[in-house]
Amino acid sequence: MVFKRGVARTPLQKIREMVWPSSGFRRSLIYTWRRLTRLQATPHAIALGFAIGVFMSFSPFLGFHLVLSGVTAWLLRGHIAASLIGNFLGNPISYPFMWALVHQCGTLMLGHSGRAAAATPVFSMSDIASGAWEIFLPMLAGSIPVGIGMALLFYFPIKAGVARYQASRRARFGAPT
């Protein structure tokens, strides 16, 4: 094969690459930024799509983030591919921190701060469902303000950066405005 590795990686090396890439995070960020700036849409649509993806990555609907961000971007006329890229802010490394922040914000919003978890073990399905609801509801409530804040944090710099890149690209190649 033309694009095959010269030396195969061991299973341990493959696991390490998933957590810490040998090429580094900087290269991944540069690649993501270039993919984002080269999308064919207005800077607003790209930034809105990315912000929607960031917002959805904070939601507790694990497993549905990509679908929800794509549908929401389509409904709000954001760029769907940019929303999928923005959704990858949530990853196995960042999820524990995101969930802790969202859950803490939700418990404060709902007035449950300081309430201790039940000391009795869970035995029945109704106990499991009520225990899951006690975790899900604060995460749902907390994901809204945290997600909006993070989406706004990303929207404005991305919109400005994409606009700057597209203007320089038009000037460089002489494309009509």
Salt bridges, closest charged atoms under 4 A:
GLU17 OE1 - ARG9 NH1 3.98
GLU17 OE2 - ARG16 NH2 3.34
GLU134 OE1 - ARG115 NH2 3.53
